[in-house]
Amino acid sequence: MDGVSLLRRQMSYVHALFTEAVRDITPGEWIAHPFAGGNALGFIAWHVPAVQDWALHSWMQGVPELRTRLDLAGINPSFAPFGMSQVDADSIGAAVSSGDVLTYADAVLAAAADVFEGLTEASLDDVPNIRVHGTRLPQHRTTGYLAEVDDMYDLPVWRLLAGPCFGHVREHVGEIRLSLQMMRVRP
């Protein structure tokens, strides 16, 4: 199996795991913080497709994120998918619904298919001009965002996609599942 096929398959697999986990979140759990200092599950759920969208579109290609073109309540806050305050993260989680997050995730997966179609094994080693791509919008110039991406500027395409396809987002799917277990066993 080639690298592009692996990325495509892993992203589809993680999408299925994500969908299953998000469908299991109740409205009360959606806005709850499973532990002190942790993010609300609604924010974490939004963050998963948002970081995929960001990597596939803004960071890799220098085009606006898909969320800017979707008519879904709360999906397009004026923040990058990370690097904001806890208060801002909470406001995002409270503003989005699980149904809209799942619709967003489906749209990101469909858009990813187009990105993967344009990739070759050789292009996986290309290094996009992410110093320009990743900082052109106002939300991509905040202190918190810039601190988060500081070590990502010279990454090749394969590494840029590995996080949203199976690394970083898979960790968040596990975080959602574990958080739900923790919240449901509390007395």
CNS distance restraints for C-alpha pairs under 8 A (distance, minus, plus):
assign (resid   1 and name CA) (resid   5 and name CA) 6.46 0.50 0.50
assign (resid   1 and name CA) (resid   6 and name CA) 6.70 0.50 0.50
assign (resid   2 and name CA) (resid   6 and name CA) 6.30 0.50 0.50
assign (resid   2 and name CA) (resid 121 and name CA) 7.12 0.50 0.50
assign (resid   3 and name CA) (resid   7 and name CA) 6.21 0.50 0.50
assign (resid   3 and name CA) (resid 121 and name CA) 6.40 0.50 0.50
assign (resid   3 and name CA) (resid 124 and name CA) 7.86 0.50 0.50
assign (resid   3 and name CA) (resid 158 and name CA) 7.99 0.50 0.50
assign (resid   4 and name CA) (resid   8 and name CA) 6.18 0.50 0.50
assign (resid   4 and name CA) (resid 116 and name CA) 6.51 0.50 0.50
assign (resid   4 and name CA) (resid 119 and name CA) 6.81 0.50 0.50
assign (resid   4 and name CA) (resid 120 and name CA) 6.83 0.50 0.50
assign (resid   4 and name CA) (resid 121 and name CA) 6.54 0.50 0.50
assign (resid   4 and name CA) (resid 124 and name CA) 7.73 0.50 0.50
assign (resid   5 and name CA) (resid   9 and name CA) 6.05 0.50 0.50
assign (resid   6 and name CA) (resid  10 and name CA) 6.02 0.50 0.50
assign (resid   7 and name CA) (resid  11 and name CA) 6.07 0.50 0.50
assign (resid   7 and name CA) (resid 161 and name CA) 7.35 0.50 0.50
assign (resid   7 and name CA) (resid 162 and name CA) 6.94 0.50 0.50
assign (resid   7 and name CA) (resid 165 and name CA) 6.07 0.50 0.50
assign (resid   7 and name CA) (resid 166 and name CA) 7.70 0.50 0.50
assign (resid   8 and name CA) (resid  12 and name CA) 6.33 0.50 0.50
assign (resid   8 and name CA) (resid 112 and name CA) 7.97 0.50 0.50
assign (resid   8 and name CA) (resid 113 and name CA) 7.29 0.50 0.50
assign (resid   8 and name CA) (resid 116 and name CA) 6.75 0.50 0.50
assign (resid   8 and name CA) (resid 165 and name CA) 7.45 0.50 0.50
assign (resid   9 and name CA) (resid  13 and name CA) 6.13 0.50 0.50
assign (resid  10 and name CA) (resid  14 and name CA) 6.07 0.50 0.50
assign (resid  10 and name CA) (resid 165 and name CA) 5.84 0.50 0.50
assign (resid  10 and name CA) (resid 166 and name CA) 5.69 0.50 0.50
assign (resid  11 and name CA) (resid  15 and name CA) 6.01 0.50 0.50
assign (resid  11 and name CA) (resid 109 and name CA) 7.59 0.50 0.50
assign (resid  11 and name CA) (resid 164 and name CA) 7.40 0.50 0.50
assign (resid  11 and name CA) (resid 165 and name CA) 4.19 0.50 0.50
assign (resid  11 and name CA) (resid 166 and name CA) 5.97 0.50 0.50
assign (resid  12 and name CA) (resid  16 and name CA) 6.36 0.50 0.50
assign (resid  12 and name CA) (resid 109 and name CA) 7.24 0.50 0.50
assign (resid  12 and name CA) (resid 165 and name CA) 7.98 0.50 0.50
assign (resid  13 and name CA) (resid  17 and name CA) 6.46 0.50 0.50
assign (resid  14 and name CA) (resid  18 and name CA) 5.96 0.50 0.50
assign (resid  14 and name CA) (resid 165 and name CA) 7.11 0.50 0.50
assign (resid  14 and name CA) (resid 166 and name CA) 6.29 0.50 0.50
assign (resid  14 and name CA) (resid 169 and name CA) 7.63 0.50 0.50
assign (resid  14 and name CA) (resid 170 and name CA) 6.21 0.50 0.50
assign (resid  15 and name CA) (resid  19 and name CA) 6.05 0.50 0.50
assign (resid  15 and name CA) (resid 105 and name CA) 7.48 0.50 0.50
assign (resid  15 and name CA) (resid 109 and name CA) 7.47 0.50 0.50
assign (resid  16 and name CA) (resid  20 and name CA) 6.27 0.50 0.50
assign (resid  17 and name CA) (resid  21 and name CA) 6.25 0.50 0.50
assign (resid  17 and name CA) (resid 173 and name CA) 7.03 0.50 0.50
assign (resid  18 and name CA) (resid  22 and name CA) 6.09 0.50 0.50
assign (resid  18 and name CA) (resid 173 and name CA) 5.65 0.50 0.50
assign (resid  19 and name CA) (resid  23 and name CA) 6.08 0.50 0.50
assign (resid  19 and name CA) (resid 102 and name CA) 6.58 0.50 0.50
assign (resid  20 and name CA) (resid  24 and name CA) 6.66 0.50 0.50
assign (resid  21 and name CA) (resid  25 and name CA) 7.08 0.50 0.50
assign (resid  21 and name CA) (resid 173 and name CA) 6.90 0.50 0.50
assign (resid  21 and name CA) (resid 176 and name CA) 6.84 0.50 0.50
assign (resid  21 and name CA) (resid 177 and name CA) 6.32 0.50 0.50
assign (resid  22 and name CA) (resid  45 and name CA) 6.81 0.50 0.50
assign (resid  22 and name CA) (resid  98 and name CA) 6.65 0.50 0.50
assign (resid  22 and name CA) (resid 102 and name CA) 7.63 0.50 0.50
assign (resid  22 and name CA) (resid 176 and name CA) 7.83 0.50 0.50
assign (resid  23 and name CA) (resid  98 and name CA) 7.17 0.50 0.50
assign (resid  25 and name CA) (resid  29 and name CA) 5.94 0.50 0.50
assign (resid  25 and name CA) (resid  30 and name CA) 6.07 0.50 0.50
assign (resid  25 and name CA) (resid  98 and name CA) 7.90 0.50 0.50
assign (resid  25 and name CA) (resid 180 and name CA) 7.49 0.50 0.50
assign (resid  26 and name CA) (resid  30 and name CA) 6.07 0.50 0.50
assign (resid  27 and name CA) (resid  31 and name CA) 7.00 0.50 0.50
assign (resid  28 and name CA) (resid  32 and name CA) 6.41 0.50 0.50
assign (resid  29 and name CA) (resid  33 and name CA) 7.92 0.50 0.50
assign (resid  29 and name CA) (resid  41 and name CA) 6.80 0.50 0.50
assign (resid  29 and name CA) (resid 180 and name CA) 7.60 0.50 0.50
assign (resid  29 and name CA) (resid 183 and name CA) 7.92 0.50 0.50
assign (resid  30 and name CA) (resid  40 and name CA) 6.59 0.50 0.50
assign (resid  30 and name CA) (resid  41 and name CA) 5.00 0.50 0.50
assign (resid  30 and name CA) (resid  42 and name CA) 4.68 0.50 0.50
assign (resid  30 and name CA) (resid  93 and name CA) 7.41 0.50 0.50
assign (resid  30 and name CA) (resid  94 and name CA) 7.84 0.50 0.50
assign (resid  30 and name CA) (resid  98 and name CA) 7.89 0.50 0.50
assign (resid  31 and name CA) (resid  40 and name CA) 5.31 0.50 0.50
assign (resid  31 and name CA) (resid  41 and name CA) 6.20 0.50 0.50
assign (resid  31 and name CA) (resid  42 and name CA) 5.78 0.50 0.50
assign (resid  31 and name CA) (resid  90 and name CA) 7.67 0.50 0.50
assign (resid  31 and name CA) (resid  93 and name CA) 6.40 0.50 0.50
assign (resid  31 and name CA) (resid  94 and name CA) 6.01 0.50 0.50
assign (resid  32 and name CA) (resid  40 and name CA) 5.10 0.50 0.50
assign (resid  32 and name CA) (resid  41 and name CA) 6.51 0.50 0.50
assign (resid  33 and name CA) (resid  37 and name CA) 7.82 0.50 0.50
assign (resid  33 and name CA) (resid  38 and name CA) 5.89 0.50 0.50
assign (resid  33 and name CA) (resid  39 and name CA) 5.68 0.50 0.50
assign (resid  33 and name CA) (resid  40 and name CA) 4.40 0.50 0.50
assign (resid  33 and name CA) (resid  41 and name CA) 6.82 0.50 0.50
assign (resid  34 and name CA) (resid  38 and name CA) 6.55 0.50 0.50
assign (resid  34 and name CA) (resid  39 and name CA) 7.58 0.50 0.50
assign (resid  34 and name CA) (resid  40 and name CA) 6.92 0.50 0.50
assign (resid  34 and name CA) (resid  41 and name CA) 7.68 0.50 0.50
assign (resid  34 and name CA) (resid 179 and name CA) 5.48 0.50 0.50
assign (resid  34 and name CA) (resid 180 and name CA) 7.51 0.50 0.50
assign (resid  34 and name CA) (resid 182 and name CA) 7.05 0.50 0.50
assign (resid  34 and name CA) (resid 183 and name CA) 6.01 0.50 0.50
assign (resid  35 and name CA) (resid 179 and name CA) 7.98 0.50 0.50
assign (resid  39 and name CA) (resid  43 and name CA) 6.50 0.50 0.50
assign (resid  39 and name CA) (resid  44 and name CA) 6.60 0.50 0.50
assign (resid  39 and name CA) (resid  86 and name CA) 7.34 0.50 0.50
assign (resid  39 and name CA) (resid  89 and name CA) 7.24 0.50 0.50
assign (resid  39 and name CA) (resid  90 and name CA) 7.19 0.50 0.50
assign (resid  40 and name CA) (resid  44 and name CA) 6.52 0.50 0.50
assign (resid  40 and name CA) (resid  89 and name CA) 7.95 0.50 0.50
assign (resid  40 and name CA) (resid  90 and name CA) 6.42 0.50 0.50
assign (resid  40 and name CA) (resid  93 and name CA) 6.51 0.50 0.50
assign (resid  41 and name CA) (resid  45 and name CA) 6.00 0.50 0.50
assign (resid  41 and name CA) (resid  93 and name CA) 7.16 0.50 0.50
assign (resid  41 and name CA) (resid 176 and name CA) 6.54 0.50 0.50
assign (resid  42 and name CA) (resid  46 and name CA) 6.20 0.50 0.50
assign (resid  42 and name CA) (resid  92 and name CA) 7.63 0.50 0.50
assign (resid  42 and name CA) (resid  93 and name CA) 4.13 0.50 0.50
assign (resid  42 and name CA) (resid  94 and name CA) 6.69 0.50 0.50
assign (resid  42 and name CA) (resid  96 and name CA) 7.08 0.50 0.50
assign (resid  42 and name CA) (resid  97 and name CA) 7.51 0.50 0.50
assign (resid  42 and name CA) (resid  98 and name CA) 7.30 0.50 0.50
assign (resid  43 and name CA) (resid  47 and name CA) 5.93 0.50 0.50
assign (resid  43 and name CA) (resid  89 and name CA) 6.00 0.50 0.50
assign (resid  43 and name CA) (resid  90 and name CA) 6.49 0.50 0.50
assign (resid  43 and name CA) (resid  92 and name CA) 5.93 0.50 0.50
assign (resid  43 and name CA) (resid  93 and name CA) 3.94 0.50 0.50
assign (resid  43 and name CA) (resid  94 and name CA) 7.68 0.50 0.50
assign (resid  44 and name CA) (resid  48 and name CA) 6.47 0.50 0.50
assign (resid  44 and name CA) (resid  93 and name CA) 7.59 0.50 0.50
assign (resid  44 and name CA) (resid 172 and name CA) 6.92 0.50 0.50
assign (resid  44 and name CA) (resid 176 and name CA) 7.45 0.50 0.50
assign (resid  45 and name CA) (resid  49 and name CA) 7.59 0.50 0.50
assign (resid  45 and name CA) (resid  98 and name CA) 7.75 0.50 0.50
assign (resid  45 and name CA) (resid 101 and name CA) 6.93 0.50 0.50
assign (resid  45 and name CA) (resid 176 and name CA) 7.79 0.50 0.50
assign (resid  46 and name CA) (resid  50 and name CA) 6.12 0.50 0.50
assign (resid  46 and name CA) (resid  75 and name CA) 7.40 0.50 0.50
assign (resid  46 and name CA) (resid  92 and name CA) 7.82 0.50 0.50
assign (resid  46 and name CA) (resid  93 and name CA) 7.01 0.50 0.50
assign (resid  46 and name CA) (resid  96 and name CA) 7.51 0.50 0.50
assign (resid  46 and name CA) (resid 101 and name CA) 5.79 0.50 0.50
assign (resid  47 and name CA) (resid  51 and name CA) 5.82 0.50 0.50
assign (resid  47 and name CA) (resid  81 and name CA) 5.78 0.50 0.50
assign (resid  47 and name CA) (resid  82 and name CA) 7.56 0.50 0.50
assign (resid  48 and name CA) (resid  52 and name CA) 6.47 0.50 0.50
assign (resid  48 and name CA) (resid 105 and name CA) 7.92 0.50 0.50
assign (resid  48 and name CA) (resid 164 and name CA) 7.77 0.50 0.50
assign (resid  48 and name CA) (resid 169 and name CA) 5.64 0.50 0.50
assign (resid  48 and name CA) (resid 172 and name CA) 7.10 0.50 0.50
assign (resid  49 and name CA) (resid  53 and name CA) 5.93 0.50 0.50
assign (resid  49 and name CA) (resid 101 and name CA) 7.66 0.50 0.50
assign (resid  49 and name CA) (resid 104 and name CA) 6.77 0.50 0.50
assign (resid  49 and name CA) (resid 105 and name CA) 5.00 0.50 0.50
assign (resid  49 and name CA) (resid 108 and name CA) 6.53 0.50 0.50
assign (resid  50 and name CA) (resid  54 and name CA) 6.00 0.50 0.50
assign (resid  50 and name CA) (resid  67 and name CA) 7.67 0.50 0.50
assign (resid  50 and name CA) (resid  81 and name CA) 5.57 0.50 0.50
assign (resid  51 and name CA) (resid  55 and name CA) 6.08 0.50 0.50
assign (resid  51 and name CA) (resid  81 and name CA) 5.59 0.50 0.50
assign (resid  51 and name CA) (resid  82 and name CA) 7.89 0.50 0.50
assign (resid  51 and name CA) (resid 164 and name CA) 6.55 0.50 0.50
assign (resid  52 and name CA) (resid  56 and name CA) 6.06 0.50 0.50
assign (resid  52 and name CA) (resid 108 and name CA) 7.12 0.50 0.50
assign (resid  52 and name CA) (resid 164 and name CA) 4.79 0.50 0.50
assign (resid  52 and name CA) (resid 165 and name CA) 7.41 0.50 0.50
assign (resid  53 and name CA) (resid  57 and name CA) 5.88 0.50 0.50
assign (resid  53 and name CA) (resid  58 and name CA) 7.64 0.50 0.50
assign (resid  53 and name CA) (resid  65 and name CA) 5.79 0.50 0.50
assign (resid  53 and name CA) (resid  66 and name CA) 6.30 0.50 0.50
assign (resid  53 and name CA) (resid  67 and name CA) 7.50 0.50 0.50
assign (resid  53 and name CA) (resid 108 and name CA) 5.96 0.50 0.50
assign (resid  54 and name CA) (resid  58 and name CA) 5.10 0.50 0.50
assign (resid  54 and name CA) (resid  59 and name CA) 6.02 0.50 0.50
assign (resid  54 and name CA) (resid  65 and name CA) 5.76 0.50 0.50
assign (resid  54 and name CA) (resid  80 and name CA) 7.80 0.50 0.50
assign (resid  54 and name CA) (resid  81 and name CA) 7.31 0.50 0.50
assign (resid  55 and name CA) (resid  59 and name CA) 4.82 0.50 0.50
assign (resid  55 and name CA) (resid  60 and name CA) 5.77 0.50 0.50
assign (resid  55 and name CA) (resid 160 and name CA) 6.55 0.50 0.50
assign (resid  55 and name CA) (resid 161 and name CA) 6.84 0.50 0.50
assign (resid  55 and name CA) (resid 164 and name CA) 7.07 0.50 0.50
assign (resid  56 and name CA) (resid  60 and name CA) 5.50 0.50 0.50
assign (resid  56 and name CA) (resid  61 and name CA) 6.87 0.50 0.50
assign (resid  56 and name CA) (resid 112 and name CA) 6.91 0.50 0.50
assign (resid  56 and name CA) (resid 115 and name CA) 7.29 0.50 0.50
assign (resid  56 and name CA) (resid 161 and name CA) 7.25 0.50 0.50
assign (resid  57 and name CA) (resid  61 and name CA) 5.16 0.50 0.50
assign (resid  57 and name CA) (resid  62 and name CA) 6.17 0.50 0.50
assign (resid  57 and name CA) (resid  63 and name CA) 5.34 0.50 0.50
assign (resid  57 and name CA) (resid  64 and name CA) 6.25 0.50 0.50
assign (resid  57 and name CA) (resid  65 and name CA) 5.38 0.50 0.50
assign (resid  57 and name CA) (resid  66 and name CA) 7.33 0.50 0.50
assign (resid  58 and name CA) (resid  62 and name CA) 4.47 0.50 0.50
assign (resid  58 and name CA) (resid  63 and name CA) 5.00 0.50 0.50
assign (resid  58 and name CA) (resid  64 and name CA) 5.60 0.50 0.50
assign (resid  58 and name CA) (resid  65 and name CA) 5.81 0.50 0.50
assign (resid  58 and name CA) (resid 133 and name CA) 5.86 0.50 0.50
assign (resid  58 and name CA) (resid 134 and name CA) 5.89 0.50 0.50
assign (resid  59 and name CA) (resid 128 and name CA) 7.99 0.50 0.50
assign (resid  59 and name CA) (resid 130 and name CA) 5.68 0.50 0.50
assign (resid  59 and name CA) (resid 133 and name CA) 5.39 0.50 0.50
assign (resid  59 and name CA) (resid 134 and name CA) 4.74 0.50 0.50
assign (resid  60 and name CA) (resid 128 and name CA) 5.93 0.50 0.50
assign (resid  60 and name CA) (resid 129 and name CA) 7.82 0.50 0.50
assign (resid  60 and name CA) (resid 130 and name CA) 6.64 0.50 0.50
assign (resid  60 and name CA) (resid 133 and name CA) 7.03 0.50 0.50
assign (resid  60 and name CA) (resid 134 and name CA) 7.99 0.50 0.50
assign (resid  60 and name CA) (resid 157 and name CA) 7.12 0.50 0.50
assign (resid  60 and name CA) (resid 160 and name CA) 7.34 0.50 0.50
assign (resid  61 and name CA) (resid 128 and name CA) 7.31 0.50 0.50
assign (resid  61 and name CA) (resid 133 and name CA) 6.77 0.50 0.50
assign (resid  62 and name CA) (resid 130 and name CA) 7.52 0.50 0.50
assign (resid  62 and name CA) (resid 132 and name CA) 7.50 0.50 0.50
assign (resid  62 and name CA) (resid 133 and name CA) 4.13 0.50 0.50
assign (resid  62 and name CA) (resid 134 and name CA) 6.88 0.50 0.50
assign (resid  63 and name CA) (resid 133 and name CA) 7.51 0.50 0.50
assign (resid  64 and name CA) (resid  68 and name CA) 6.86 0.50 0.50
assign (resid  65 and name CA) (resid  69 and name CA) 7.84 0.50 0.50
assign (resid  66 and name CA) (resid  70 and name CA) 6.77 0.50 0.50
assign (resid  66 and name CA) (resid 108 and name CA) 7.13 0.50 0.50
assign (resid  67 and name CA) (resid  75 and name CA) 6.31 0.50 0.50
assign (resid  67 and name CA) (resid  76 and name CA) 5.54 0.50 0.50
assign (resid  67 and name CA) (resid 104 and name CA) 7.32 0.50 0.50
assign (resid  68 and name CA) (resid  76 and name CA) 5.94 0.50 0.50
assign (resid  70 and name CA) (resid  75 and name CA) 7.85 0.50 0.50
assign (resid  70 and name CA) (resid 104 and name CA) 7.77 0.50 0.50
assign (resid  72 and name CA) (resid  76 and name CA) 7.92 0.50 0.50
assign (resid  72 and name CA) (resid 100 and name CA) 5.93 0.50 0.50
assign (resid  72 and name CA) (resid 104 and name CA) 7.81 0.50 0.50
assign (resid  73 and name CA) (resid  95 and name CA) 7.05 0.50 0.50
assign (resid  73 and name CA) (resid  96 and name CA) 6.07 0.50 0.50
assign (resid  73 and name CA) (resid  97 and name CA) 7.75 0.50 0.50
assign (resid  73 and name CA) (resid 100 and name CA) 7.09 0.50 0.50
assign (resid  74 and name CA) (resid  92 and name CA) 6.64 0.50 0.50
assign (resid  74 and name CA) (resid  95 and name CA) 4.89 0.50 0.50
assign (resid  74 and name CA) (resid  96 and name CA) 4.69 0.50 0.50
assign (resid  74 and name CA) (resid  97 and name CA) 7.95 0.50 0.50
assign (resid  75 and name CA) (resid  92 and name CA) 7.92 0.50 0.50
assign (resid  75 and name CA) (resid  95 and name CA) 7.96 0.50 0.50
assign (resid  75 and name CA) (resid  96 and name CA) 6.21 0.50 0.50
assign (resid  75 and name CA) (resid 100 and name CA) 7.43 0.50 0.50
assign (resid  75 and name CA) (resid 101 and name CA) 7.18 0.50 0.50
assign (resid  75 and name CA) (resid 104 and name CA) 7.60 0.50 0.50
assign (resid  77 and name CA) (resid  92 and name CA) 6.91 0.50 0.50
assign (resid  78 and name CA) (resid 139 and name CA) 6.37 0.50 0.50
assign (resid  79 and name CA) (resid  84 and name CA) 7.04 0.50 0.50
assign (resid  79 and name CA) (resid 139 and name CA) 5.15 0.50 0.50
assign (resid  79 and name CA) (resid 140 and name CA) 7.87 0.50 0.50
assign (resid  80 and name CA) (resid  84 and name CA) 7.79 0.50 0.50
assign (resid  80 and name CA) (resid 139 and name CA) 5.45 0.50 0.50
assign (resid  80 and name CA) (resid 140 and name CA) 6.18 0.50 0.50
assign (resid  80 and name CA) (resid 145 and name CA) 7.04 0.50 0.50
assign (resid  82 and name CA) (resid 144 and name CA) 7.74 0.50 0.50
assign (resid  82 and name CA) (resid 145 and name CA) 6.27 0.50 0.50
assign (resid  82 and name CA) (resid 148 and name CA) 7.55 0.50 0.50
assign (resid  83 and name CA) (resid 142 and name CA) 7.82 0.50 0.50
assign (resid  83 and name CA) (resid 143 and name CA) 7.67 0.50 0.50
assign (resid  83 and name CA) (resid 144 and name CA) 4.13 0.50 0.50
assign (resid  83 and name CA) (resid 145 and name CA) 4.25 0.50 0.50
assign (resid  83 and name CA) (resid 146 and name CA) 7.71 0.50 0.50
assign (resid  83 and name CA) (resid 147 and name CA) 7.55 0.50 0.50
assign (resid  83 and name CA) (resid 148 and name CA) 6.27 0.50 0.50
assign (resid  84 and name CA) (resid  88 and name CA) 6.10 0.50 0.50
assign (resid  84 and name CA) (resid  89 and name CA) 6.51 0.50 0.50
assign (resid  84 and name CA) (resid 144 and name CA) 5.95 0.50 0.50
assign (resid  84 and name CA) (resid 145 and name CA) 7.10 0.50 0.50
assign (resid  85 and name CA) (resid  89 and name CA) 6.21 0.50 0.50
assign (resid  86 and name CA) (resid  90 and name CA) 6.05 0.50 0.50
assign (resid  87 and name CA) (resid  91 and name CA) 6.25 0.50 0.50
assign (resid  88 and name CA) (resid  92 and name CA) 6.35 0.50 0.50
assign (resid  89 and name CA) (resid  93 and name CA) 6.34 0.50 0.50
assign (resid  90 and name CA) (resid  94 and name CA) 6.15 0.50 0.50
assign (resid  91 and name CA) (resid  95 and name CA) 6.07 0.50 0.50
assign (resid  92 and name CA) (resid  96 and name CA) 6.41 0.50 0.50
assign (resid  93 and name CA) (resid  97 and name CA) 7.98 0.50 0.50
assign (resid  96 and name CA) (resid 100 and name CA) 6.62 0.50 0.50
assign (resid  96 and name CA) (resid 101 and name CA) 6.82 0.50 0.50
assign (resid  97 and name CA) (resid 101 and name CA) 6.20 0.50 0.50
assign (resid  98 and name CA) (resid 102 and name CA) 6.11 0.50 0.50
assign (resid  99 and name CA) (resid 103 and name CA) 6.22 0.50 0.50
assign (resid 100 and name CA) (resid 104 and name CA) 6.03 0.50 0.50
assign (resid 101 and name CA) (resid 105 and name CA) 6.08 0.50 0.50
assign (resid 102 and name CA) (resid 106 and name CA) 6.16 0.50 0.50
assign (resid 103 and name CA) (resid 107 and name CA) 6.29 0.50 0.50
assign (resid 104 and name CA) (resid 108 and name CA) 6.20 0.50 0.50
assign (resid 105 and name CA) (resid 109 and name CA) 6.20 0.50 0.50
assign (resid 106 and name CA) (resid 110 and name CA) 6.28 0.50 0.50
assign (resid 107 and name CA) (resid 111 and name CA) 6.18 0.50 0.50
assign (resid 108 and name CA) (resid 112 and name CA) 6.03 0.50 0.50
assign (resid 109 and name CA) (resid 113 and name CA) 6.54 0.50 0.50
assign (resid 110 and name CA) (resid 114 and name CA) 7.13 0.50 0.50
assign (resid 111 and name CA) (resid 115 and name CA) 6.63 0.50 0.50
assign (resid 112 and name CA) (resid 116 and name CA) 6.08 0.50 0.50
assign (resid 113 and name CA) (resid 117 and name CA) 6.08 0.50 0.50
assign (resid 114 and name CA) (resid 118 and name CA) 6.60 0.50 0.50
assign (resid 115 and name CA) (resid 119 and name CA) 6.70 0.50 0.50
assign (resid 119 and name CA) (resid 123 and name CA) 5.93 0.50 0.50
assign (resid 119 and name CA) (resid 124 and name CA) 6.94 0.50 0.50
assign (resid 120 and name CA) (resid 124 and name CA) 6.55 0.50 0.50
assign (resid 121 and name CA) (resid 125 and name CA) 7.75 0.50 0.50
assign (resid 122 and name CA) (resid 126 and name CA) 7.46 0.50 0.50
assign (resid 123 and name CA) (resid 157 and name CA) 7.25 0.50 0.50
assign (resid 124 and name CA) (resid 156 and name CA) 6.59 0.50 0.50
assign (resid 124 and name CA) (resid 157 and name CA) 4.88 0.50 0.50
assign (resid 124 and name CA) (resid 158 and name CA) 4.80 0.50 0.50
assign (resid 125 and name CA) (resid 156 and name CA) 5.09 0.50 0.50
assign (resid 125 and name CA) (resid 157 and name CA) 5.89 0.50 0.50
assign (resid 125 and name CA) (resid 158 and name CA) 6.41 0.50 0.50
assign (resid 126 and name CA) (resid 156 and name CA) 5.24 0.50 0.50
assign (resid 126 and name CA) (resid 157 and name CA) 5.78 0.50 0.50
assign (resid 127 and name CA) (resid 154 and name CA) 6.37 0.50 0.50
assign (resid 127 and name CA) (resid 155 and name CA) 5.95 0.50 0.50
assign (resid 127 and name CA) (resid 156 and name CA) 4.29 0.50 0.50
assign (resid 127 and name CA) (resid 157 and name CA) 6.02 0.50 0.50
assign (resid 128 and name CA) (resid 155 and name CA) 7.93 0.50 0.50
assign (resid 128 and name CA) (resid 156 and name CA) 7.00 0.50 0.50
assign (resid 128 and name CA) (resid 157 and name CA) 7.03 0.50 0.50
assign (resid 129 and name CA) (resid 133 and name CA) 6.13 0.50 0.50
assign (resid 130 and name CA) (resid 134 and name CA) 5.11 0.50 0.50
assign (resid 130 and name CA) (resid 135 and name CA) 7.70 0.50 0.50
assign (resid 130 and name CA) (resid 153 and name CA) 5.82 0.50 0.50
assign (resid 130 and name CA) (resid 154 and name CA) 7.70 0.50 0.50
assign (resid 131 and name CA) (resid 135 and name CA) 6.38 0.50 0.50
assign (resid 131 and name CA) (resid 153 and name CA) 6.05 0.50 0.50
assign (resid 132 and name CA) (resid 136 and name CA) 6.08 0.50 0.50
assign (resid 134 and name CA) (resid 140 and name CA) 6.35 0.50 0.50
assign (resid 135 and name CA) (resid 140 and name CA) 4.67 0.50 0.50
assign (resid 135 and name CA) (resid 141 and name CA) 5.67 0.50 0.50
assign (resid 136 and name CA) (resid 140 and name CA) 6.50 0.50 0.50
assign (resid 136 and name CA) (resid 141 and name CA) 7.57 0.50 0.50
assign (resid 137 and name CA) (resid 141 and name CA) 6.87 0.50 0.50
assign (resid 138 and name CA) (resid 142 and name CA) 7.21 0.50 0.50
assign (resid 139 and name CA) (resid 145 and name CA) 7.74 0.50 0.50
assign (resid 140 and name CA) (resid 145 and name CA) 6.19 0.50 0.50
assign (resid 140 and name CA) (resid 146 and name CA) 7.07 0.50 0.50
assign (resid 141 and name CA) (resid 145 and name CA) 6.65 0.50 0.50
assign (resid 141 and name CA) (resid 146 and name CA) 6.22 0.50 0.50
assign (resid 142 and name CA) (resid 146 and name CA) 6.11 0.50 0.50
assign (resid 143 and name CA) (resid 147 and name CA) 6.14 0.50 0.50
assign (resid 144 and name CA) (resid 148 and name CA) 6.38 0.50 0.50
assign (resid 145 and name CA) (resid 149 and name CA) 6.41 0.50 0.50
assign (resid 146 and name CA) (resid 150 and name CA) 5.87 0.50 0.50
assign (resid 149 and name CA) (resid 153 and name CA) 7.10 0.50 0.50
assign (resid 155 and name CA) (resid 159 and name CA) 6.03 0.50 0.50
assign (resid 155 and name CA) (resid 160 and name CA) 6.31 0.50 0.50
assign (resid 156 and name CA) (resid 160 and name CA) 6.31 0.50 0.50
assign (resid 157 and name CA) (resid 161 and name CA) 6.16 0.50 0.50
assign (resid 158 and name CA) (resid 162 and name CA) 6.03 0.50 0.50
assign (resid 159 and name CA) (resid 163 and name CA) 7.00 0.50 0.50
assign (resid 160 and name CA) (resid 164 and name CA) 7.63 0.50 0.50
assign (resid 161 and name CA) (resid 165 and name CA) 5.78 0.50 0.50
assign (resid 162 and name CA) (resid 166 and name CA) 5.83 0.50 0.50
assign (resid 162 and name CA) (resid 167 and name CA) 5.88 0.50 0.50
assign (resid 162 and name CA) (resid 168 and name CA) 7.95 0.50 0.50
assign (resid 163 and name CA) (resid 167 and name CA) 4.25 0.50 0.50
assign (resid 163 and name CA) (resid 168 and name CA) 4.54 0.50 0.50
assign (resid 163 and name CA) (resid 169 and name CA) 6.50 0.50 0.50
assign (resid 164 and name CA) (resid 168 and name CA) 5.97 0.50 0.50
assign (resid 164 and name CA) (resid 169 and name CA) 5.53 0.50 0.50
assign (resid 165 and name CA) (resid 169 and name CA) 7.06 0.50 0.50
assign (resid 165 and name CA) (resid 170 and name CA) 8.00 0.50 0.50
assign (resid 166 and name CA) (resid 170 and name CA) 5.38 0.50 0.50
assign (resid 167 and name CA) (resid 171 and name CA) 6.56 0.50 0.50
assign (resid 168 and name CA) (resid 172 and name CA) 6.72 0.50 0.50
assign (resid 169 and name CA) (resid 173 and name CA) 6.35 0.50 0.50
assign (resid 170 and name CA) (resid 174 and name CA) 6.39 0.50 0.50
assign (resid 171 and name CA) (resid 175 and name CA) 6.16 0.50 0.50
assign (resid 172 and name CA) (resid 176 and name CA) 6.12 0.50 0.50
assign (resid 173 and name CA) (resid 177 and name CA) 6.32 0.50 0.50
assign (resid 174 and name CA) (resid 178 and name CA) 6.02 0.50 0.50
assign (resid 175 and name CA) (resid 179 and name CA) 5.87 0.50 0.50
assign (resid 176 and name CA) (resid 180 and name CA) 6.15 0.50 0.50
assign (resid 177 and name CA) (resid 181 and name CA) 6.37 0.50 0.50
assign (resid 178 and name CA) (resid 182 and name CA) 6.16 0.50 0.50
assign (resid 179 and name CA) (resid 183 and name CA) 6.07 0.50 0.50
assign (resid 180 and name CA) (resid 184 and name CA) 6.01 0.50 0.50
assign (resid 181 and name CA) (resid 185 and name CA) 6.36 0.50 0.50
assign (resid 182 and name CA) (resid 186 and name CA) 6.58 0.50 0.50
